[in-house]
Amino acid sequence: MFECDFCCLPGARWVYVPQDRARVALMSDNGVVTPLPNDGRWKACDLCSDLVDTDDMERLVARSLTTLRILGAPLPDGGLELEHMAMVVMANFATVLAGRPAKSPL
């Protein structure tokens, strides 16, 4: 069983391959650029797939952060740190959503 690359839960049944693969990186306050690595292929469960298909980035990021918290990932309780983490997640997901992804079953 495959794990969903968006929410990290088991049950991925779909794969997205962006036609126009975006390259995303983060820049620190002191100018250090760190690319967000991925192979361009993202697996998705049915729920995350629905969010990708409707281009619902807000709910996709919220689902990801919620499931990460449930899985015990160390997430900030709120405020600016959580907002920054959400931006990192959103930037990473943008590599798929901005690339006109082709969807196929796993």
Number of C-alpha atoms within 10 A of each C-alpha: 7 15 15 23 18 25 23 19 16 13 15 24 17 18 20 22 20 19 13 14 18 16 16 16 14 15 10 8 7 6 8 10 11 11 12 14 11 12 7 17 17 20 24 29 21 13 15 23 21 13 17 21 11 10 13 13 16 11 13 22 22 15 18 21 21 14 15 17 14 9 12 8 11 8 13 13 9 10 8 10 12 14 12 13 16 17 14 17 19 18 18 21 19 16 24 24 23 14 17 15 21 12 18 11 10 11
